[in-house]
Amino acid sequence: MARTAGSHSDITGPRIQDAALRLFARHGYAAVSMRQIAGEVGVQAGALYNYTRDKQSLLFGLMQDHMQELLATWATRPQGEGPVAALEAFTRFHIRFHLERPDEVFIAYMELRNLTPENHAAISALRGRYEDALEAILKRGVAERAFDVADTKIATLAVIAMLNGVNTWYRSGGRLSLDEVETVYWDMVRKAVAA
């Protein structure tokens, strides 16, 4: 099949992903057609299939890339000494990482329902690895009597839900700086686990 004049796989592929990300975040996965994605990129709809099997593959790829980047980036961050320092590091990392990727975060949480069962299981496994990292910190804190948490799994989900809330309201240039917001959230997380 002939390639559209001026298109290059190393340019067009990422442009398709970027367009899908923006459109899925703005309109929702179900409301976006492959034709719309192609229109955003400036290629014919049929050309998309040189880069992706279908719309489901695009959604899965976006979510998988986001989760893999999240896990890889967290793995490179200093964890601090002891569970309290590790929890603070996790809190600050989560807020900053996610604020830089609002569309990815929106899709990662709101579009899970649109994944096929197989793709849903794969993304859930990646999410589980990230949750496990936080739960390990909480379990260590409980074992060392730094935290008082009745159920570390519930506490893990509650902390992540609290931290995700920053994405819904924080705006640069607002009343508080990002550093100040991180500090306020760290104080709330610390008190929530009775550290």
C-alpha positions as CSV (number, residue, x, y, z in Angstrom):
1,M,0.0,0.0,0.0
2,A,1.4,3.4,-0.9
3,R,2.2,5.8,1.8
4,T,0.7,9.3,1.8
5,A,3.2,11.8,0.3
6,G,5.2,13.4,3.1
7,S,4.4,10.8,5.8
8,H,7.2,9.0,7.7
9,S,6.6,6.1,10.1
10,D,8.8,7.6,12.8
11,I,6.8,10.8,12.6
12,T,3.3,9.7,11.7
13,G,3.1,6.9,14.3
14,P,3.7,9.2,17.3
15,R,1.4,11.8,15.7
16,I,-1.4,9.2,15.6
17,Q,-0.8,8.4,19.3
18,D,-0.8,12.1,20.2
19,A,-4.0,12.8,18.3
20,A,-5.7,9.7,19.8
21,L,-4.6,10.8,23.3
22,R,-6.0,14.3,22.9
23,L,-9.3,13.1,21.3
24,F,-9.9,10.3,23.8
25,A,-9.3,12.7,26.7
26,R,-11.5,15.4,25.2
27,H,-14.4,13.4,23.9
28,G,-14.1,9.9,25.3
29,Y,-13.0,6.8,23.6
30,A,-16.5,5.7,22.5
31,A,-17.2,9.0,20.8
32,V,-14.0,9.1,18.7
33,S,-13.7,7.5,15.3
34,M,-10.7,6.4,13.5
35,R,-11.7,8.9,10.8
36,Q,-11.5,11.7,13.4
37,I,-8.0,10.6,14.4
38,A,-6.9,10.4,10.8
39,G,-8.3,13.9,10.3
40,E,-6.3,15.3,13.2
41,V,-3.1,13.8,11.8
42,G,-3.8,14.7,8.2
43,V,-3.8,11.2,6.7
44,Q,-6.5,9.1,5.2
45,A,-8.4,6.9,7.6
46,G,-7.1,3.7,5.9
47,A,-3.5,4.9,6.5
48,L,-4.0,4.5,10.3
49,Y,-4.0,0.8,9.9
50,N,-0.4,0.9,8.8
51,Y,0.4,2.0,12.4
52,T,-2.3,0.3,14.5
53,R,-4.6,-2.7,14.3
54,D,-7.6,-0.8,15.5
55,K,-8.9,1.8,17.9
56,Q,-8.8,-0.7,20.8
57,S,-5.1,-1.2,20.2
58,L,-4.5,2.6,20.2
59,L,-6.3,2.9,23.6
60,F,-4.4,-0.1,25.1
61,G,-1.1,1.2,23.8
62,L,-1.7,4.7,25.3
63,M,-2.6,3.2,28.7
64,Q,0.2,0.6,28.6
65,D,2.8,3.3,27.7
66,H,1.6,5.5,30.6
67,M,1.8,2.7,33.2
68,Q,5.2,1.5,32.0
69,E,6.6,5.0,32.1
70,L,5.1,5.5,35.6
71,L,6.7,2.3,36.9
72,A,10.0,2.9,35.2
73,T,10.2,6.5,36.5
74,W,9.3,5.6,40.1
75,A,11.9,2.8,40.0
76,T,14.6,5.5,39.4
77,R,13.6,7.8,42.2
78,P,15.3,7.9,45.5
79,Q,13.1,6.2,48.1
80,G,14.5,7.8,51.2
81,E,15.6,6.0,54.3
82,G,12.8,4.3,56.3
83,P,9.1,4.1,55.6
84,V,8.2,7.7,56.4
85,A,10.7,9.1,54.0
86,A,9.6,6.5,51.4
87,L,6.0,7.5,51.8
88,E,6.9,11.2,51.4
89,A,8.9,10.4,48.3
90,F,6.0,8.4,46.8
91,T,3.5,11.2,47.6
92,R,5.6,13.9,46.0
93,F,6.5,11.8,43.0
94,H,2.9,10.8,42.3
95,I,1.6,14.3,42.4
96,R,4.3,15.8,40.1
97,F,4.4,12.9,37.7
98,H,0.6,12.9,37.1
99,L,0.2,16.7,37.0
100,E,2.6,16.7,33.9
101,R,0.3,14.1,32.2
102,P,-3.4,15.1,32.7
103,D,-4.7,13.5,29.5
104,E,-2.9,10.2,30.2
105,V,-4.2,10.1,33.8
106,F,-7.8,10.9,32.6
107,I,-7.6,8.1,30.1
108,A,-5.9,5.6,32.5
109,Y,-8.8,5.9,35.0
110,M,-11.9,6.8,32.9
111,E,-11.4,4.5,29.9
112,L,-10.6,1.2,31.7
113,R,-14.2,0.2,31.1
114,N,-13.6,0.4,27.3
115,L,-10.8,-2.2,27.3
116,T,-11.3,-5.7,26.1
117,P,-11.1,-8.2,29.0
118,E,-7.6,-9.3,28.0
119,N,-6.4,-5.6,27.7
120,H,-8.1,-4.7,31.0
121,A,-6.3,-7.6,32.7
122,A,-2.9,-6.4,31.4
123,I,-3.5,-2.8,32.5
124,S,-4.8,-3.9,35.8
125,A,-1.7,-5.9,36.4
126,L,0.5,-2.9,35.7
127,R,-1.6,-0.7,38.0
128,G,-1.3,-3.5,40.6
129,R,2.5,-3.3,40.5
130,Y,2.3,0.5,41.2
131,E,-0.2,0.0,44.0
132,D,2.1,-2.8,45.4
133,A,5.0,-0.4,45.6
134,L,2.9,1.9,47.8
135,E,1.5,-0.9,49.8
136,A,5.0,-2.3,50.5
137,I,5.9,1.1,52.0
138,L,2.8,1.0,54.2
139,K,3.4,-2.6,55.3
140,R,7.0,-1.7,56.2
141,G,5.8,1.3,58.2
142,V,3.3,-0.9,60.1
143,A,5.9,-3.5,60.8
144,E,8.3,-0.8,62.1
145,R,5.4,0.9,64.1
146,A,5.8,4.1,62.1
147,F,2.3,3.8,60.7
148,D,-1.0,2.7,62.2
149,V,-3.0,1.2,59.4
150,A,-5.7,-1.4,59.9
151,D,-5.8,-2.5,56.2
152,T,-2.8,-1.6,54.0
153,K,-4.6,-2.4,50.7
154,I,-7.5,0.0,51.5
155,A,-5.0,2.6,52.7
156,T,-3.1,2.2,49.5
157,L,-6.2,2.8,47.3
158,A,-7.3,5.7,49.5
159,V,-3.9,7.5,49.3
160,I,-3.7,7.1,45.5
161,A,-7.3,8.4,45.2
162,M,-6.5,11.4,47.4
163,L,-3.3,12.1,45.3
164,N,-5.1,11.8,42.0
165,G,-7.5,14.5,43.1
166,V,-4.8,17.1,42.6
167,N,-5.2,16.7,38.8
168,T,-8.8,17.9,39.0
169,W,-8.2,21.3,40.6
170,Y,-4.6,22.3,40.6
171,R,-3.6,25.1,38.2
172,S,-0.1,26.6,37.8
173,G,-0.1,30.2,39.0
174,G,-2.9,29.6,41.5
175,R,-2.9,30.5,45.2
176,L,-0.3,27.8,46.1
177,S,2.8,26.7,44.3
178,L,3.2,23.0,43.4
179,D,5.8,22.6,46.2
180,E,3.3,24.0,48.7
181,V,0.5,21.7,47.4
182,E,2.9,18.7,47.7
183,T,3.7,19.7,51.3
184,V,0.0,20.1,52.2
185,Y,-0.8,16.7,50.6
186,W,2.2,15.0,52.3
187,D,0.9,16.3,55.6
188,M,-2.6,14.9,54.9
189,V,-1.1,11.5,53.8
190,R,1.1,11.3,56.9
191,K,-1.8,12.0,59.2
192,A,-4.0,9.5,57.4
193,V,-1.6,6.7,58.2
194,A,-0.8,8.1,61.6
195,A,2.9,8.5,61.0
